[in-house]
Amino acid sequence: MKKRLLVPALILGGVYLFNASWRVAPPSGDGPQLIAHRGVHQTYHRDGLESDTCTAERIDEPRHGLLENTLPSMDAAFRSGADIVEIDVHPTTDGHFAVMHDWTVDCRTEGQGETRAHSLAELKALDIGHGYTADGGETFPFRGKGTGQIPELGEVLTAFPDKRFLVNFKSREAREGDMLATLLAEHPEWRNAIWGAYGGDEPTFRAAQQIVGLNVWSRRGLTDCLIQYELYGWTGIVPESCRNTKVMIPINAAPFLWGWPNLLLQRFADAGSEVILLGPYGAGDPGTAGIDDLETLAQIPEGFSGYVWTNRIELVGPTLKGLPLAQIAPAP
């Protein structure tokens, strides 16, 4: 009986040792780079969150006076230590990229209809703060304060020429990749500002075909990567879906991946990939949970040198980088 158990025990022990994180030293570097999701913005509770949920109707009690995807929110994010700011784009009827998250304007503004069914001028005439409420609609603290604050992508790149952005394509229209490539071809001085793109696969990979060095990934590819690595990463083989890309990993799933943290990071680095560490994954999470509080921030492994995704850059950035708190417009 003991002999029959010995062989499996030795095999399991060998697999454990082969995948032990302590086999390699923590990565050396300057620490993680911070990706500020939507800049400094109003946070909201995620219970029952779906892709079409109006998040402006469920915000937390405002801590500051900034709204997502606006120039002031981006400025505050960079001053708080963001290395990259994630922004959302929609094509307008007159050929521009409007920087706004929602598929329609109904949630945040007084307008109606799909965002991409409007001209840039029409979008700029809307009040982006119209729909925000923290008390179920009894009060609207940002109403009347956001008119004209929906920026055009060129405005963003002009305002922050030496900063970096991650563009989120909200559709699956390949033409948006062409639009981004054309914009950068016409303005090569903006090329370094566009660090990466993700979202709909069609525009994302169309952009990657035309923009050399653009960091891109797909949600399906990320799912394939994590599942395949969990299935046979114990062998030391990095699946093709995990190679030459950015891999987004929820911090509560990371400990269950072979070799986390040090060995996994080395394996992925050898395969040309880097890790973006997300917040804890939960039911209904669309993949945007961030490292948003000090307790979760403390779970980042020592020496981690990948990317950290956060919805609270104004808290996480100064804490992680030892910066003074940035002065931010107070809550209304």
Order of alpha helices (4+ residues) and beta strands (2+ residues): alpha-beta-alpha-beta-beta-alpha-alpha-beta-alpha-beta-alpha-beta-alpha-beta-alpha-beta-alpha-beta-alpha
